[in-house]
Amino acid sequence: MHIPKLLIFYTLLISNVLFSAHAWAGEKLTKGSKWEVTGKIELPPGKAGIFYQHAKPVAAISGDQYSPWCRLVFKATSKEPRVISKGQYEITRVLYNDEAVNPTQISYKTTMRLKPIGSPGTAILHQIVCGRWDDNTGSYLSVKEIRQALEGVMRLEISTVKK
């Protein structure tokens, strides 16, 4: 009975060591980096978020299970559909979360908390959460993978200034 808990502990320990090497191998997500809406985001009525994978909207856990996805999370729902075609947001915090989905699978998610720059309009983007539905890599997404999930919809500009 204690073996699965021990297995999860060692898996998390090893993954955190691997994460250090993988996640920082290229560009780093940093506080002060900016997201800009470059395409059309259509938010259905009653929804506060929408998943994107390969720059296309997908239903949760229905896309390619191994490819990176990002969920755009908004502050509020609306009874009416909304279209967002512009806006800039600053990353105020980057969080890395790993959780055991089952004894043999760990889910690695990156959450970027955002604040609008200027006037965001009626739909305020609150955060972007990125990961894989079936993570066989044992690591968080790279900046390149996050960009690929949202390519054509949003553009990421990494800040080089420490905040």
C-alpha positions in Angstrom: 0.0 0.0 0.0 2.9 2.4 0.7 4.6 1.7 -2.6 2.4 4.0 -4.8 2.9 6.9 -2.4 6.7 6.3 -2.4 6.6 6.0 -6.2 4.8 9.3 -6.5 7.3 11.0 -4.1 10.3 9.8 -6.0 8.7 10.6 -9.3 8.0 14.2 -8.1 11.6 14.5 -6.7 13.2 13.3 -10.0 10.8 15.4 -12.1 11.7 18.6 -10.1 15.4 17.9 -10.8 14.7 17.3 -14.5 12.5 20.4 -14.6 15.4 22.6 -13.5 17.4 21.4 -16.5 14.5 21.4 -19.0 12.5 24.5 -18.2 15.5 26.8 -18.1 17.3 25.5 -21.1 15.9 28.2 -23.3 13.9 31.4 -22.7 12.3 31.8 -19.3 8.8 33.0 -18.5 9.3 36.0 -16.3 7.3 38.5 -14.4 6.9 41.6 -16.6 6.7 39.6 -19.9 3.7 40.5 -22.1 1.0 38.7 -24.0 -0.8 40.4 -26.9 -4.0 39.2 -28.5 -3.2 38.9 -32.2 -6.1 36.8 -33.5 -9.8 36.4 -32.8 -10.7 34.6 -29.5 -14.4 33.5 -29.4 -15.6 32.9 -25.9 -18.9 30.9 -25.8 -21.8 32.0 -23.6 -21.5 30.9 -20.0 -17.8 30.1 -20.2 -15.0 31.7 -18.4 -12.3 29.9 -20.3 -11.3 28.3 -23.6 -8.6 25.8 -24.5 -6.2 26.2 -27.4 -4.0 23.6 -29.0 -2.1 24.1 -32.3 -3.6 27.6 -32.4 -7.1 26.3 -32.6 -9.9 26.2 -29.9 -10.5 22.6 -28.6 -12.8 21.1 -26.0 -11.0 20.1 -22.7 -9.2 16.8 -23.0 -10.5 16.2 -26.6 -7.5 17.3 -28.6 -4.1 15.6 -29.1 -3.4 14.3 -25.6 0.4 14.6 -26.0 0.6 18.1 -27.6 0.8 21.3 -25.5 -2.4 23.2 -24.8 -3.2 26.5 -23.1 -6.4 27.5 -21.4 -7.2 31.2 -21.5 -9.1 32.0 -18.2 -11.3 35.1 -18.0 -12.5 37.0 -14.9 -16.2 36.4 -15.5 -18.7 34.6 -17.6 -21.3 36.2 -19.8 -24.7 35.1 -21.1 -23.7 36.4 -24.5 -20.9 35.1 -26.7 -17.8 37.4 -26.7 -15.1 38.0 -29.3 -11.8 39.3 -28.1 -9.6 40.6 -30.9 -7.2 42.9 -29.1 -5.6 43.6 -25.8 -2.3 43.4 -24.0 -1.6 41.7 -20.7 1.5 41.7 -18.4 2.5 38.5 -16.5 2.5 39.3 -12.8 3.3 35.8 -11.5 4.4 32.5 -12.9 3.5 29.3 -11.0 4.6 25.8 -11.7 2.3 23.0 -10.5 2.7 19.2 -10.6 0.0 16.9 -9.4 -0.4 13.2 -9.4 -3.3 12.2 -11.8 -2.8 8.6 -10.8 0.0 6.5 -9.3 1.9 6.5 -12.6 1.0 9.8 -14.2 2.0 13.3 -13.1 0.5 16.5 -14.7 2.8 19.5 -15.1 1.1 22.8 -15.5 2.4 26.4 -15.9 0.1 29.2 -14.8 0.7 32.8 -15.7 -1.3 35.4 -13.7 -2.0 38.5 -15.8 -3.1 42.1 -15.5 -4.4 44.1 -18.4 -2.3 46.9 -19.9 -4.5 49.9 -20.8 -8.2 49.3 -21.4 -8.9 45.6 -21.8 -12.6 46.0 -23.0 -15.3 43.8 -21.6 -13.5 40.5 -21.4 -10.6 40.6 -19.0 -8.0 37.8 -19.4 -7.1 36.7 -15.8 -4.6 33.9 -16.4 -3.2 31.5 -18.9 -2.6 27.8 -17.9 -0.6 25.6 -20.1 0.3 21.9 -20.0 -0.4 18.5 -21.6 -3.4 16.2 -21.0 -1.2 13.1 -21.0 2.3 14.1 -20.0 4.8 11.5 -21.0 7.8 14.0 -20.9 8.1 14.5 -17.2 8.6 18.2 -17.6 6.9 21.6 -17.9 6.3 23.1 -21.3 9.0 25.3 -22.7 8.3 28.9 -23.8 8.5 27.6 -27.4 5.8 25.0 -26.7 3.6 27.5 -25.0 4.0 29.8 -28.0 3.1 27.0 -30.4 -0.2 26.3 -28.6 -1.3 29.9 -28.9 0.4 30.8 -32.2 -1.7 33.1 -34.4 -4.0 33.9 -31.4 -1.6 35.5 -28.9 2.0 36.7 -29.1 4.4 36.4 -26.1 7.2 39.0 -25.5 9.6 37.8 -22.9 10.9 40.6 -20.5 14.6 40.7 -20.0 14.2 43.2 -17.1 14.2 41.6 -13.6 11.2 42.6 -11.5 
